[in-house]
Amino acid sequence: MKIFKHLTLILAILLITACNSDDDATPNYVLESDRDALIEIYNANTNNTLSWDITSTDVSTWDGVTVEDSRVAVLSIGSSNIDDLPTTALQKLTALRSLVANNNSFLTINVSHNINLKNLQLFDNNLTAIDVSNNTLLEQLLLEGNNLENLDVSMLVNLTDLKGGSNSFSNSVNIANGNNANMWRMELGSSTLSCVQVDAGATDGFTGWSISSNASYSTHCL
């Protein structure tokens, strides 16, 4: 009887240990296509300063990568000597809610497949254009210090934070998203910016808003 009790106890301990091991391993799993996308970004930038061990299958240990529910949810690769964010990589990262890629040197970016983005920080790059028409969940969009000529965020009804100073806007920018009253920060700057299209009731701007001295607010920019 004593031997049977000892065997039962040993088996119970082994079962608990096995279950705990399985639980510990679960958070490290990530969809393989997400890992492939990160590796593609890494390989596309041979001079990057990312400290990723791309031989590791646990991408949650890679700097700037946050995994939630087996998907890459946050990618923070600012100041990493990135000059290319391949569309084929970004279109796999469909669960991204935050992309921080400031202080790099890429010219283009396609975030049309990243429809879950709420935070997009791309300031201090070399962007000449950006299309955020599919990113209607965006709450923060930081684009200052680029070479943007046009910008339309009128479809971003959740946007409350927009920075676009030190760009090359050719004439007007449309920020009339129906949510201007809740935008706690809005900054736009360009020597050639003349008009910022806003919601009705926002033609005097709000606290926290700033535009080039040569520009004005209007509900209808030509």
C-alpha positions in Angstrom: 0.0 0.0 0.0 2.8 2.4 0.9 4.6 1.7 -2.4 1.4 2.4 -4.3 0.9 5.7 -2.5 4.5 6.7 -3.3 4.1 5.8 -6.9 0.8 7.8 -7.0 2.6 10.8 -5.5 5.5 10.6 -8.0 3.1 10.4 -10.9 1.2 13.4 -9.7 4.4 15.5 -9.3 5.5 14.5 -12.9 2.0 15.4 -14.3 2.1 18.8 -12.6 5.7 19.5 -13.8 4.7 18.6 -17.4 1.6 20.9 -17.3 3.7 23.7 -15.9 6.3 23.2 -18.7 3.5 23.4 -21.3 2.1 26.6 -19.7 5.5 28.2 -19.8 6.1 27.4 -23.4 2.7 28.7 -24.7 3.4 32.4 -24.6 6.5 32.0 -26.8 4.6 30.7 -29.8 4.0 33.1 -32.6 2.4 32.6 -36.0 5.1 31.5 -38.4 4.2 34.1 -41.0 4.8 36.9 -38.4 8.2 35.6 -37.6 9.0 35.3 -41.4 7.9 39.0 -41.8 10.3 40.1 -39.0 13.2 38.1 -40.6 12.4 39.7 -44.0 12.7 43.2 -42.5 15.9 42.2 -40.8 17.4 40.8 -44.0 16.2 43.7 -46.2 18.4 46.0 -44.1 21.9 44.6 -44.1 23.3 47.5 -42.0 20.6 47.5 -39.4 21.4 47.8 -35.7 18.7 45.4 -34.5 20.0 42.9 -31.9 17.7 40.1 -33.0 18.8 36.5 -33.0 16.8 35.5 -36.1 17.7 31.8 -35.5 15.5 31.9 -32.4 11.9 30.8 -32.8 10.9 32.9 -29.7 10.4 36.4 -31.2 9.1 37.7 -27.9 12.7 37.8 -26.8 13.7 40.1 -29.7 14.1 43.8 -28.8 11.2 45.9 -29.7 8.8 43.0 -30.4 5.7 42.4 -28.3 3.7 39.2 -28.8 0.0 39.0 -27.9 -2.2 36.0 -28.6 0.5 34.4 -30.7 0.7 37.5 -33.0 3.2 40.4 -33.2 1.2 43.3 -31.7 3.9 45.9 -31.2 7.0 46.5 -33.3 9.4 49.2 -32.1 12.4 49.6 -34.4 13.2 53.3 -34.1 16.8 54.5 -34.7 17.8 51.1 -36.1 19.3 52.1 -39.4 16.3 50.9 -41.4 16.0 52.0 -45.0 13.4 49.5 -46.2 10.2 48.2 -44.8 9.1 45.7 -47.4 5.4 45.7 -48.2 5.5 41.9 -48.4 6.6 41.8 -44.8 4.2 44.4 -43.4 1.2 42.8 -45.1 1.8 39.7 -43.0 1.8 41.6 -39.7 -2.0 42.1 -39.7 -2.3 42.1 -35.9 0.0 45.1 -35.4 -1.6 47.8 -33.2 1.6 49.8 -32.8 4.4 50.5 -35.2 7.3 52.7 -34.1 9.9 53.2 -36.8 11.1 56.8 -36.2 14.6 58.1 -37.0 15.4 55.8 -39.8 15.8 56.5 -43.6 13.1 54.7 -45.6 11.4 56.5 -48.5 8.1 54.6 -48.7 5.8 52.6 -46.5 2.6 50.6 -47.2 0.4 50.1 -44.2 -2.8 49.3 -46.1 -2.9 45.8 -44.7 -2.3 46.9 -41.1 -5.8 47.8 -40.3 -5.5 47.3 -36.6 -2.9 50.0 -36.1 -3.7 52.5 -33.4 -0.3 54.0 -33.0 2.0 54.9 -36.0 5.2 56.7 -35.4 7.3 57.4 -38.5 8.9 60.8 -37.7 12.3 61.7 -39.0 12.5 59.5 -42.0 12.5 60.4 -45.8 8.8 59.8 -46.6 7.4 61.7 -49.5 3.9 60.2 -49.3 1.8 58.0 -47.0 -1.7 56.5 -47.4 -3.5 55.9 -44.2 -7.0 55.5 -45.7 -7.3 51.9 -44.5 -6.1 52.7 -41.0 -9.3 54.0 -39.5 -8.5 52.9 -35.9 -5.4 55.2 -35.7 -5.4 57.3 -32.6 -1.8 58.6 -32.9 0.0 59.5 -36.1 3.5 61.1 -35.8 5.0 62.2 -39.2 7.2 65.2 -38.5 10.6 65.5 -40.1 9.8 63.9 -43.4 9.3 65.2 -47.0 5.5 64.7 -47.2 3.9 66.7 -50.0 0.3 65.7 -49.3 -1.7 64.4 -46.3 -5.3 63.4 -45.8 -6.5 62.1 -42.5 -10.1 63.0 -42.8 -11.1 59.3 -42.6 -9.3 58.8 -39.3 -12.3 59.4 -37.0 -10.4 58.2 -33.9 -7.3 60.4 -34.4 -6.5 62.6 -31.4 -2.8 63.1 -31.9 -1.2 64.3 -35.1 2.3 65.7 -35.7 3.4 66.7 -39.1 5.8 69.6 -38.7 8.9 70.1 -40.9 7.4 68.6 -44.1 7.0 69.7 -47.7 3.2 70.1 -48.0 2.5 71.6 -51.3 -0.7 73.4 -50.5 -3.3 72.0 -48.2 -3.8 69.2 -45.6 -7.2 67.7 -44.8 -7.7 66.9 -41.1 -11.5 67.3 -41.1 -12.3 63.9 -39.5 -15.3 64.9 -37.5 -13.3 64.5 -34.3 -11.2 67.8 -34.3 -12.6 68.9 -31.0 -11.0 65.8 -29.3 -7.6 66.3 -31.0 -5.4 67.3 -28.1 -2.4 67.8 -30.3 -2.2 68.8 -33.9 1.0 70.2 -35.5 1.6 70.8 -39.2 4.4 72.7 -40.8 5.7 73.5 -44.3 6.8 76.7 -45.9 4.4 76.0 -48.7 1.4 75.0 -46.6 -1.4 77.5 -47.1 -4.6 75.8 -45.8 -5.6 73.2 -43.3 -9.1 71.8 -43.8 -10.9 71.3 -40.5 -14.3 70.5 -39.1 -17.0 73.1 -38.8 -16.3 74.9 -35.5 -12.6 74.3 -35.6 -11.6 77.3 -37.8 -10.0 79.0 -34.9 -8.0 76.0 -33.9 -7.8 74.5 -30.4 -5.4 74.5 -27.5 -2.5 72.2 -28.5 -2.8 73.1 -32.2 0.0 74.6 -34.3 0.4 75.3 -38.0 2.8 77.3 -40.2 2.5 81.0 -39.9 1.7 81.2 -43.6 -1.3 78.8 -43.3 -4.9 79.2 -42.1 -7.8 77.0 -41.1 -10.8 76.6 -43.3 -13.7 74.2 -43.8 -13.0 74.2 -47.5 -9.5 74.3 -48.9 -9.1 74.8 -52.6 
